[in-house]
Amino acid sequence: MNTISLNLEDPIRDAISRIRFGPHSNNLLISSWDSSLRLYDVHSSKLRMESPGKASLLDCCFENERVCLSAASDGSIYRYDLDSGNKASVGIHDDVATCVEYSPTTCQIISAGWDRKINFWDARSTQSHGCLNSLASEAESVSLSGFSLMVAAGSSVDIYDLRSFKKSVHTKGVKVKCVRPIFNPKGFIVGSVDGRVLLEYICRSSSDEGYAFRCHPKSKDGRRHLVTVNDIAFNPSIIGSFVTGDNDGYVTLWDARGRKRMFEMPRYPKSVVSLSYSHDGLLLAVASSYAYQEANEIEEPPQIFIHEMGNCYLTSPSSGASKYK
């Protein structure tokens, strides 16, 4: 596996909050606590755009290859033109905005935050489509899969149908840090603050059963060491292959179908705060950064590593061959 570290002439000056590859390119979107949104072309190793702001950015996402979005600590949701670098306000939350997503299925911008609200805007006009005040606690993580909106808040995952806003609540019994969709079969996966990963399948016709496991079973002084699972990313080219990143700086490759740990990468310098696969699954981006979760974290400049995934990482061990969708 070949690995490179992104070389930014102007280093990121504060913690990274999210990284995301473009939907059809190797452009990497980077949001951080230094209030700047960056777009890095991994193929050409060039910074294509940097847009400074006034508030810390806690999340980002692509609307398409030319437009992206961010969520900020002052509650603002911004929309960026990646060609010009210009940005415009979409709307604002009553408190910190922690999550933002774009639904290509409904052409909506969706955001959530500490005000316990989920806001919807029409991406074509940025007109409000309404607001849901149904969260029991602050939104920690949001993900989309078709018409299904998944929101992690406290110890539960709320799933909304975007056609009717009908809600189902899945209580996990753990404080959820991140939620991500499972595409085949349909379901979701969560990472918790105590180091557990839980998979739940919601397609009733599926014979698959959900399960849970402790992601990084390490111990200190004979006691179980609880390590937050900060992010989870599925390889878009292989059914059931995903990686987890934790607060101790480890990334682990898993086979969901075979329920196996496949590979653990060498430890990163700081916490792994965000993960992203490229659209073809050939590249994996890893953000190594302090995460503002522990008092003794060393505030050194964060780094982003790009891994070229070789053939041995593009094979589903439970099936014996790659499963391209």
C-alpha positions as a printed NumPy array, in Angstrom:
array([[  0.   ,   0.   ,   0.   ],
       [  1.492,   3.326,  -1.1  ],
       [  0.953,   6.243,   1.272],
       [  1.494,   9.969,   0.845],
       [  0.925,  12.906,   3.18 ],
       [ -0.789,  15.937,   1.683],
       [  1.657,  18.792,   1.37 ],
       [ -0.198,  22.044,   2.005],
       [  1.92 ,  25.177,   1.605],
       [ -0.279,  26.889,   4.186],
       [ -0.768,  24.268,   6.934],
       [ -4.179,  23.704,   8.482],
       [ -3.985,  25.748,  11.674],
       [ -6.509,  23.92 ,  13.835],
       [ -8.227,  20.545,  14.193],
       [ -9.747,  18.897,  11.127],
       [-13.47 ,  18.197,  11.456],
       [-14.284,  16.344,   8.198],
       [-12.787,  15.188,   4.914],
       [-14.78 ,  14.021,   1.892],
       [-13.819,  12.884,  -1.592],
       [-15.772,  14.255,  -4.537],
       [-18.661,  12.185,  -5.906],
       [-16.845,  11.511,  -9.199],
       [-13.308,  12.845,  -8.726],
       [-10.227,  12.72 ,  -6.526],
       [-10.908,  16.205,  -5.181],
       [-10.818,  16.178,  -1.386],
       [-12.933,  18.612,   0.64 ],
       [-11.516,  19.584,   4.048],
       [-13.296,  21.45 ,   6.854],
       [-11.498,  22.5  ,  10.011],
       [-11.689,  24.464,  13.221],
       [ -9.458,  27.185,  11.723],
       [-12.616,  28.464,   9.932],
       [-11.378,  27.651,   6.418],
       [-12.819,  25.284,   3.856],
       [-10.25 ,  23.775,   1.49 ],
       [-10.458,  21.797,  -1.736],
       [ -7.394,  19.718,  -2.578],
       [ -6.822,  17.963,  -5.903],
       [ -5.166,  14.705,  -4.871],
       [ -4.393,  13.738,  -8.482],
       [ -2.37 ,  16.877,  -9.193],
       [ -1.297,  17.466,  -5.555],
       [ -2.596,  21.034,  -5.649],
       [ -4.796,  23.143,  -3.405],
       [ -7.612,  24.266,  -5.689],
       [ -9.494,  26.485,  -3.257],
       [ -9.306,  27.918,   0.26 ],
       [-12.236,  29.907,   1.594],
       [-11.668,  31.534,   5.011],
       [-14.51 ,  32.328,   7.4  ],
       [-15.22 ,  33.673,  10.871],
       [-16.536,  30.56 ,  12.651],
       [-15.099,  27.073,  13.074],
       [-16.312,  24.581,  10.466],
       [-17.624,  21.345,  11.959],
       [-18.775,  19.536,   8.816],
       [-18.734,  19.739,   5.027],
       [-20.136,  17.888,   2.036],
       [-20.386,  18.033,  -1.751],
       [-23.597,  18.991,  -3.508],
       [-21.852,  18.159,  -6.777],
       [-18.344,  18.55 ,  -8.198],
       [-18.778,  22.328,  -8.508],
       [-20.74 ,  23.131,  -5.33 ],
       [-20.222,  22.212,  -1.685],
       [-21.617,  23.035,   1.764],
       [-20.384,  23.617,   5.304],
       [-21.775,  23.732,   8.854],
       [-20.263,  26.197,  11.34 ],
       [-19.992,  26.758,  15.084],
       [-22.047,  29.973,  14.827],
       [-24.957,  27.95 ,  13.411],
       [-24.414,  29.034,   9.799],
       [-24.833,  26.784,   6.763],
       [-22.861,  28.029,   3.76 ],
       [-22.888,  27.075,   0.084],
       [-19.707,  27.462,  -2.   ],
       [-19.053,  27.795,  -5.713],
       [-15.843,  25.794,  -6.089],
       [-14.885,  27.441,  -9.384],
       [-15.018,  31.017,  -8.093],
       [-14.552,  30.392,  -4.37 ],
       [-17.576,  32.564,  -3.608],
       [-19.877,  31.522,  -0.783],
       [-23.429,  32.405,   0.215],
       [-25.466,  31.814,   3.353],
       [-28.121,  29.112,   3.105],
       [-29.552,  29.524,   6.608],
       [-28.726,  29.429,  10.286],
       [-29.404,  27.289,  13.346],
       [-30.22 ,  28.627,  16.801],
       [-27.033,  27.008,  18.134],
       [-23.921,  25.251,  16.804],
       [-24.493,  23.521,  13.442],
       [-22.743,  20.156,  13.625],
       [-23.871,  18.319,  10.481],
       [-24.712,  19.046,   6.86 ],
       [-25.709,  16.724,   4.009],
       [-27.039,  17.051,   0.483],
       [-29.722,  14.703,  -0.84 ],
       [-29.475,  14.215,  -4.635],
       [-32.693,  12.204,  -4.375],
       [-34.792,  15.159,  -3.143],
       [-32.454,  18.085,  -4.082],
       [-32.451,  19.201,  -0.443],
       [-29.782,  20.59 ,   1.847],
       [-30.195,  19.016,   5.282],
       [-28.502,  20.209,   8.471],
       [-28.691,  19.521,  12.208],
       [-27.061,  20.859,  15.351],
       [-27.043,  21.56 ,  19.043],
       [-30.434,  23.282,  18.846],
       [-31.891,  19.758,  18.383],
       [-33.402,  20.752,  15.064],
       [-33.187,  19.298,  11.57 ],
       [-33.484,  21.964,   8.883],
       [-34.32 ,  21.435,   5.197],
       [-33.62 ,  23.802,   2.296],
       [-34.28 ,  23.577,  -1.418],
       [-30.815,  23.499,  -2.984],
       [-32.095,  25.187,  -6.159],
       [-33.477,  28.266,  -4.404],
       [-32.162,  27.9  ,  -0.798],
       [-35.754,  28.433,   0.35 ],
       [-36.642,  26.711,   3.606],
       [-38.514,  23.444,   3.286],
       [-39.252,  23.277,   6.985],
       [-37.762,  22.244,  10.286],
       [-38.137,  19.219,  12.565],
       [-37.828,  19.783,  16.323],
       [-37.928,  16.123,  17.223],
       [-34.393,  15.345,  18.446],
       [-34.067,  14.241,  22.067],
       [-30.547,  15.684,  22.316],
       [-27.885,  17.451,  20.256],
       [-27.204,  16.009,  16.801],
       [-23.822,  14.289,  16.649],
       [-23.86 ,  12.777,  13.161],
       [-26.086,  12.675,  10.055],
       [-26.049,  10.397,   6.998],
       [-28.219,   9.758,   3.947],
       [-29.164,   6.706,   1.93 ],
       [-31.778,   7.372,  -0.761],
       [-34.94 ,   8.574,   0.991],
       [-33.606,   7.542,   4.432],
       [-32.149,  10.23 ,   6.696],
       [-30.195,   8.886,   9.68 ],
       [-29.542,  11.161,  12.635],
       [-27.438,  10.154,  15.66 ],
       [-28.408,  12.036,  18.81 ],
       [-27.371,  10.865,  22.25 ],
       [-27.854,   7.097,  22.467],
       [-30.335,   6.764,  19.62 ],
       [-30.454,   6.801,  15.838],
       [-33.554,   8.425,  14.347],
       [-34.409,   7.379,  10.801],
       [-36.708,   9.616,   8.736],
       [-38.352,   8.89 ,   5.408],
       [-37.812,  12.089,   3.399],
       [-41.062,  11.509,   1.492],
       [-43.296,  11.578,   4.577],
       [-40.949,  12.468,   7.486],
       [-42.184,   9.353,   9.245],
       [-39.694,   8.527,  11.985],
       [-38.429,   5.307,  13.502],
       [-36.167,   5.349,  16.57 ],
       [-33.439,   2.813,  17.184],
       [-32.044,   2.972,  20.73 ],
       [-28.494,   1.683,  20.943],
       [-27.757,   1.858,  24.666],
       [-24.443,   3.587,  23.891],
       [-23.522,   7.198,  23.191],
       [-23.305,   7.3  ,  19.398],
       [-20.415,   9.209,  17.838],
       [-21.079,   8.565,  14.135],
       [-23.698,   6.911,  11.949],
       [-23.142,   5.746,   8.362],
       [-25.4  ,   3.892,   5.898],
       [-25.051,   0.265,   4.845],
       [-26.137,  -0.1  ,   1.222],
       [-26.388,  -3.836,   0.628],
       [-28.382,  -5.022,   2.478],
       [-30.001,  -1.78 ,   3.622],
       [-29.146,  -0.641,   7.131],
       [-26.803,   1.502,   9.162],
       [-23.668,   1.238,  11.255],
       [-22.699,   3.309,  14.283],
       [-19.475,   3.975,  16.158],
       [-19.694,   4.773,  19.857],
       [-17.656,   6.689,  22.404],
       [-16.845,   3.452,  24.262],
       [-15.222,   1.775,  21.244],
       [-18.098,  -0.368,  20.048],
       [-19.41 ,  -0.728,  16.52 ],
       [-23.021,  -1.761,  15.919],
       [-24.526,  -2.858,  12.605],
       [-28.283,  -2.951,  12.113],
       [-30.082,  -4.08 ,   8.982],
       [-33.464,  -2.473,   8.4  ],
       [-34.449,  -4.301,   5.218],
       [-37.031,  -6.756,   6.522],
       [-36.647,  -9.109,   3.561],
       [-32.987,  -9.624,   4.356],
       [-31.817, -12.718,   6.215],
       [-28.872, -10.77 ,   7.634],
       [-28.944, -10.059,  11.338],
       [-27.354,  -7.081,  12.984],
       [-24.51 ,  -7.502,  15.436],
       [-22.136,  -5.526,  17.629],
       [-18.47 ,  -5.834,  18.499],
       [-15.807,  -3.963,  20.385],
       [-13.726,  -2.326,  17.728],
       [-10.355,  -1.905,  19.422],
       [-10.114,  -4.254,  22.417],
       [ -7.081,  -2.77 ,  24.146],
       [ -6.388,  -2.517,  27.866],
       [ -4.373,  -0.245,  30.142],
       [ -3.301,  -1.351,  33.612],
       [ -5.574,  -4.37 ,  33.397],
       [ -8.637,  -2.249,  32.691],
       [-10.572,  -1.933,  29.482],
       [ -9.515,   1.189,  27.627],
       [-12.533,   2.916,  26.075],
       [-11.576,   4.518,  22.769],
       [-14.044,   6.593,  20.765],
       [-14.741,   5.416,  17.212],
       [-14.696,   8.787,  15.45 ],
       [-15.583,   7.718,  11.917],
       [-16.535,   4.783,   9.706],
       [-16.288,   4.575,   5.908],
       [-17.495,   1.853,   3.536],
       [-15.553,   1.052,   0.395],
       [-17.945,   1.954,  -2.461],
       [-16.567,  -0.832,  -4.659],
       [-16.748,  -3.772,  -2.252],
       [-19.884,  -4.937,  -0.526],
       [-19.327,  -5.18 ,   3.214],
       [-15.8  ,  -3.759,   3.389],
       [-15.385,  -0.831,   5.788],
       [-12.783,   0.951,   7.885],
       [-12.995,   2.463,  11.358],
       [-10.873,   5.272,  12.794],
       [-10.465,   5.84 ,  16.521],
       [ -9.236,   8.391,  19.013],
       [ -6.042,   6.417,  19.671],
       [ -4.913,   6.914,  16.081],
       [ -5.755,   3.51 ,  14.586],
       [ -7.504,   2.628,  11.314],
       [ -8.808,  -0.916,  10.947],
       [-10.19 ,  -2.681,   7.882],
       [-13.188,  -4.969,   8.469],
       [-15.243,  -7.497,   6.518],
       [-18.866,  -6.984,   7.614],
       [-20.183, -10.067,   5.837],
       [-17.548, -12.376,   7.271],
       [-17.518, -10.506,  10.616],
       [-13.717, -10.369,  10.573],
       [-10.95 ,  -7.892,  11.336],
       [ -8.794,  -7.928,   8.215],
       [ -6.002,  -5.436,   8.775],
       [ -4.874,  -2.712,  11.174],
       [ -2.786,   0.101,   9.754],
       [  0.236,   1.447,  11.638],
       [ -0.713,   3.994,  14.269],
       [ -1.15 ,   7.58 ,  13.097],
       [  0.489,  10.542,  14.871],
       [ -2.793,  11.81 ,  16.356],
       [ -6.438,  10.793,  16.601],
       [ -8.133,   9.621,  13.406],
       [-11.004,  12.106,  13.161],
       [-12.323,  11.477,   9.643],
       [-12.106,   8.918,   6.831],
       [-13.147,   9.001,   3.181],
       [-12.906,   6.615,   0.223],
       [-12.647,   7.949,  -3.316],
       [-15.603,   7.232,  -5.603],
       [-13.895,   4.155,  -7.097],
       [-12.557,   2.85 ,  -3.781],
       [ -8.948,   3.048,  -4.96 ],
       [ -7.931,   5.794,  -2.508],
       [ -8.516,   6.116,   1.22 ],
       [ -8.003,   9.483,   2.902],
       [ -7.248,   9.569,   6.636],
       [ -7.328,  12.771,   8.712],
       [ -4.992,  12.61 ,  11.713],
       [ -5.709,  15.456,  14.106],
       [ -6.327,  16.325,  17.719],
       [-10.037,  15.949,  18.388],
       [-10.779,  18.158,  21.407],
       [-11.871,  15.059,  23.331],
       [ -9.08 ,  14.775,  25.9  ],
       [ -7.356,  17.402,  28.027],
       [ -3.831,  16.13 ,  27.31 ],
       [ -4.037,  16.282,  23.507],
       [ -1.036,  17.905,  21.854],
       [ -2.175,  20.661,  19.515],
       [  0.212,  19.989,  16.652],
       [ -0.689,  20.727,  13.018],
       [ -3.024,  18.026,  11.669],
       [ -2.118,  15.806,   8.72 ],
       [ -4.013,  14.067,   5.943],
       [ -2.714,  10.786,   4.548],
       [ -3.744,   9.288,   1.203],
       [ -3.465,   5.511,   0.8  ],
       [ -3.503,   3.774,  -2.559],
       [ -5.466,   0.606,  -1.939],
       [ -3.796,  -2.333,  -3.681],
       [ -5.502,  -5.442,  -5.031],
       [ -5.27 ,  -7.224,  -1.683],
       [ -7.522,  -4.513,  -0.206],
       [-10.01 ,  -4.704,  -3.086],
       [-11.053,  -8.287,  -2.431],
       [-13.941,  -9.343,  -0.262],
       [-12.521, -12.217,   1.842],
       [-15.97 , -13.604,   2.596],
       [-16.718, -14.046,  -1.092],
       [-13.208, -14.498,  -2.484],
       [-13.512, -11.749,  -5.076],
       [-14.21 ,  -8.084,  -5.489],
       [-17.88 ,  -7.084,  -5.474],
       [-18.233,  -3.959,  -7.552],
       [-21.62 ,  -2.321,  -7.406]])
